Amino acid sequence: MSTLSDLLAEHTDLPGDAVDHLQRVVGEWQLLADLSFADVLLWVPTDAGGPDPDADTRLVCVAQCRPTTAPTAFAEDAVGWVASEVEHPHVQQALAEWRIVRVPDGRSGNGSPVRREAIPVRCSGDVIAVLSRDTNPTQQRQSSPLEVAYLDCAGELCQMISEGTFPTPEEHSEILSSPRAGDGFIRLDPDGTVVYASPNALSAYHRMGLTTTTLTGSDLASVTRTLVTDPFAAQDVAADIRAALAGKAGKRMEVEARGAIVLLRTLVLRPGGQSAGAVVLIRDVTEVKRRDRALLSKDATIREIHHRVKNNLQTVAALLRLQARRTQHDEARQALTESVRRVTSIALVHDILSMSVDEEVNLDELVDRLVPIMADVAVVNSAVQIRREGSFGVFPAERATPLVMVLTELVQNAIEHGYEGGQSGTVTLQATRSARWLDVVIHDDGRGLPEGFSLERSDSLGLQIVRTLVSAELNGSLGLHPAEDGGVDAALRIPLGRRAPARL
């Protein structure tokens, strides 16, 4: 199965911030599909036209979300569809005109009637994709208060997506276990007064100790504060609701009230930059939390294993360092020092994993911690500075370890061979991340490559390790070239997703 990252890498060459924004949109769109009673499809423009500006822009569907509140409009999988002028003119029009396009009722490819709407997805001022909402109107529903509240909220969120104000990075970080619309939905007016509360939301508040039969017309922040057991948590929940009404990004909170545990999430509604109130999603997770306690012990065990591996590796590094100090032979001392650096790099990966709840590593944090270590263990006593430019992003642990090894070897190679003893200079790690690639250039302003140097024929142990890791573990490419302004550029390219097979 192809992930969204794989499909974006296959069909587009979007920059890293655009890919991150689309990931946030997909993280939120189950909520949008449920509120809309509609299928939501994500269409991205492909780079099939290449550099030709006159080439037609193709739009391909890379993800699909079906509603849990209504029948789907598409029984078949829409991923891989290409937007056509006959069946999807509204999608192409939304991309071309940068506006929401609504079309009269039409029919899908299998003849089923659908209601259609296309919403441009804006990021940093540019439209990078299109969301389409397709509703199957054969299932006629009465215009109940719940349906009206859902659709009004969905329309406002769609407008915010087209304006680039939803979702925000702060909201994405809080949605991993966020309540859904069907769990409990509360709509607030700009003053914080409840204008609608779904039956499930009302039931959750009754579990929390609410004695009245309705929430409509009450101040939700005040009501919630009186029910939450912990006074500090009660104050935080009330402050979060009021902050959302003031336009600040809401967050996910877990609170306990009278023995019940609920998840609360507040969404800001500001279509057109004007306050339209807020939405509070609530889910009763009392039973779920009981099962989660059993998983916590397992997670703690895994983190403890990473912690112990880190400690053992640090002990090995300390022993090697001690042996290097006692060794009189210069070549042996250098080999032991290089081993210390390599073991320390792996230990840092396990150190970060021991503090993480998942098997992913923030490479920016890791590289920043490695920089002083790489400078300290340099065999030359030089004033070479090491700095990072750009962002490496997050990598799975199985790829982070070889990548960190490669980076440390290349930086150390630049320091050892690029500068004479006591010479000052700068080694820069320049990272550029897109949907398809992580490109890293390790640039030094030293003396350059020796005459007749060949990376393939080099007998340096460090470069041999690098070549093996890049090709076998990272499936990437590496080149060492003279820099335009002097020195050397070590260019590393790592694929991030599955690319389409080459067309013959």
MOMO-V555650 format. One record per backbone hydrogen bond with DSSP energy under -1.0 kcal/mol. CO is the residue of the C=O (numbers start at 1). NH is the residue of the N-H. E is the energy in kcal/mol with one decimal. If there is no record, write none. Layout:
CO|NH|E / CO|NH|E
This chain:
3|7|-2.3 / 4|8|-2.7 / 5|9|-2.2 / 6|10|-1.9 / 7|11|-2.2 / 8|12|-2.4 / 11|47|-1.7 / 14|435|-2.2 / 15|19|-2.1 / 16|20|-2.4 / 17|21|-1.8 / 18|22|-2.2 / 19|23|-2.1 / 20|24|-1.9 / 21|25|-2.4 / 22|26|-2.5 / 23|27|-1.9 / 24|28|-1.0 / 25|29|-1.0 / 28|32|-1.2 / 29|33|-2.8 / 30|34|-2.4 / 31|35|-2.3 / 32|36|-1.7 / 33|37|-1.1 / 33|38|-1.7 / 39|134|-2.6 / 40|65|-2.5 / 41|132|-2.4 / 42|62|-2.5 / 43|130|-2.6 / 44|60|-2.3 / 47|50|-1.6 / 49|52|-1.1 / 52|55|-1.1 / 58|46|-2.7 / 59|83|-3.1 / 60|44|-2.4 / 61|80|-3.0 / 63|42|-2.3 / 65|40|-2.7 / 78|81|-2.3 / 81|61|-2.8 / 84|88|-2.4 / 88|92|-1.5 / 89|93|-2.3 / 90|94|-2.2 / 91|95|-1.7 / 92|96|-2.2 / 93|97|-2.8 / 94|98|-1.3 / 101|118|-2.6 / 106|114|-2.4 / 108|111|-1.9 / 112|108|-3.0 / 114|106|-3.0 / 115|135|-2.7 / 116|103|-1.8 / 117|133|-3.1 / 118|101|-2.4 / 119|131|-3.3 / 121|128|-2.5 / 123|126|-1.9 / 126|123|-3.2 / 129|121|-3.0 / 130|43|-3.2 / 131|119|-4.1 / 132|41|-2.1 / 133|117|-1.2 / 134|39|-2.7 / 135|115|-2.8 / 138|140|-1.3 / 142|144|-2.5 / 144|148|-2.4 / 145|149|-2.4 / 146|150|-2.6 / 147|151|-2.7 / 148|152|-2.3 / 149|153|-2.0 / 150|154|-2.6 / 151|155|-2.4 / 152|156|-1.8 / 153|157|-2.3 / 154|158|-2.4 / 155|159|-1.9 / 156|160|-1.9 / 157|161|-2.2 / 158|162|-2.2 / 159|163|-1.2 / 160|165|-2.3 / 161|122|-1.7 / 168|172|-2.0 / 169|173|-1.5 / 171|174|-1.5 / 172|175|-1.2 / 175|178|-1.3 / 180|184|-1.1 / 184|282|-1.8 / 185|198|-2.8 / 186|280|-2.7 / 187|195|-2.8 / 187|196|-1.3 / 188|278|-1.2 / 189|192|-2.5 / 192|220|-1.5 / 193|189|-2.3 / 194|217|-3.0 / 196|187|-2.8 / 198|202|-2.3 / 199|203|-2.2 / 200|204|-2.1 / 201|205|-2.0 / 202|206|-1.9 / 203|207|-2.0 / 204|208|-1.3 / 205|210|-2.6 / 206|209|-1.1 / 215|218|-2.2 / 218|194|-2.4 / 219|223|-2.4 / 220|224|-2.8 / 221|225|-2.0 / 222|226|-1.5 / 224|228|-1.9 / 230|234|-2.6 / 231|235|-1.9 / 232|236|-2.1 / 233|237|-2.5 / 234|238|-2.1 / 235|239|-2.3 / 236|240|-2.3 / 237|241|-2.2 / 238|242|-2.1 / 239|243|-2.3 / 240|244|-2.1 / 241|245|-1.7 / 242|246|-1.1 / 243|248|-2.4 / 244|247|-1.4 / 253|264|-3.3 / 255|262|-2.4 / 256|229|-2.5 / 257|260|-2.0 / 260|257|-2.9 / 261|285|-2.4 / 262|255|-2.2 / 263|283|-2.0 / 264|253|-3.1 / 265|281|-2.9 / 267|279|-2.1 / 269|276|-3.0 / 270|273|-1.7 / 271|274|-1.6 / 277|269|-1.6 / 278|188|-2.9 / 279|267|-3.1 / 280|186|-1.9 / 281|265|-2.2 / 283|263|-2.7 / 285|289|-2.5 / 287|291|-1.2 / 288|292|-2.1 / 289|293|-1.4 / 292|296|-1.8 / 295|299|-2.5 / 296|300|-2.5 / 297|301|-1.8 / 298|302|-2.2 / 299|303|-2.4 / 300|304|-2.1 / 301|305|-2.0 / 302|306|-2.1 / 303|307|-2.2 / 304|308|-2.5 / 305|309|-2.6 / 306|310|-2.4 / 307|311|-2.2 / 308|312|-2.6 / 309|313|-2.5 / 310|314|-2.4 / 311|315|-2.0 / 312|316|-2.3 / 313|317|-2.7 / 314|318|-2.3 / 315|319|-2.3 / 316|320|-2.5 / 317|321|-2.5 / 318|322|-2.4 / 319|323|-2.4 / 320|324|-2.4 / 321|325|-1.8 / 322|326|-1.2 / 329|333|-2.3 / 330|334|-2.3 / 331|335|-2.1 / 332|336|-2.4 / 333|337|-2.3 / 334|338|-2.3 / 335|339|-1.9 / 336|340|-2.1 / 337|341|-1.9 / 338|342|-2.1 / 339|343|-2.6 / 340|344|-2.4 / 341|345|-1.9 / 342|346|-1.7 / 343|347|-2.2 / 344|348|-1.9 / 345|349|-1.3 / 346|350|-1.8 / 347|351|-2.0 / 348|352|-2.1 / 349|353|-2.2 / 350|354|-1.9 / 352|355|-1.1 / 353|356|-1.0 / 358|360|-1.0 / 359|397|-2.1 / 361|395|-2.6 / 362|366|-1.9 / 363|367|-3.2 / 364|368|-2.2 / 365|369|-1.4 / 366|370|-1.7 / 367|371|-1.9 / 370|374|-2.9 / 371|375|-2.0 / 372|376|-2.1 / 373|377|-1.9 / 380|382|-1.8 / 385|427|-3.3 / 387|429|-2.8 / 389|431|-3.1 / 393|363|-2.1 / 395|361|-3.2 / 396|399|-1.3 / 396|400|-2.2 / 397|401|-1.7 / 399|403|-1.7 / 400|404|-2.7 / 401|405|-2.0 / 402|406|-2.3 / 403|407|-2.5 / 404|408|-2.5 / 405|409|-2.2 / 406|410|-2.4 / 407|411|-2.5 / 408|412|-2.5 / 409|413|-2.4 / 410|414|-2.0 / 411|415|-2.2 / 412|416|-2.6 / 413|417|-2.3 / 414|418|-1.5 / 418|447|-2.1 / 420|423|-2.2 / 425|385|-2.6 / 427|387|-2.2 / 428|443|-2.6 / 429|389|-3.3 / 430|441|-2.3 / 432|439|-3.1 / 433|16|-1.5 / 436|496|-3.3 / 437|434|-2.8 / 438|494|-2.6 / 439|432|-2.6 / 440|492|-3.5 / 441|430|-2.7 / 442|490|-2.1 / 443|428|-2.9 / 444|488|-1.1 / 450|453|-1.7 / 460|464|-2.2 / 461|465|-2.4 / 462|466|-2.1 / 463|467|-2.7 / 464|468|-2.1 / 465|469|-2.5 / 466|470|-2.8 / 467|471|-2.1 / 468|472|-2.7 / 469|473|-1.4 / 469|474|-1.9 / 470|476|-3.0 / 477|493|-2.3 / 479|491|-2.8 / 481|489|-3.2 / 483|486|-1.5 / 487|483|-1.7 / 488|444|-2.2 / 489|481|-2.6 / 490|442|-2.4 / 491|479|-1.9 / 492|440|-3.1 / 493|477|-2.1 / 494|438|-2.4
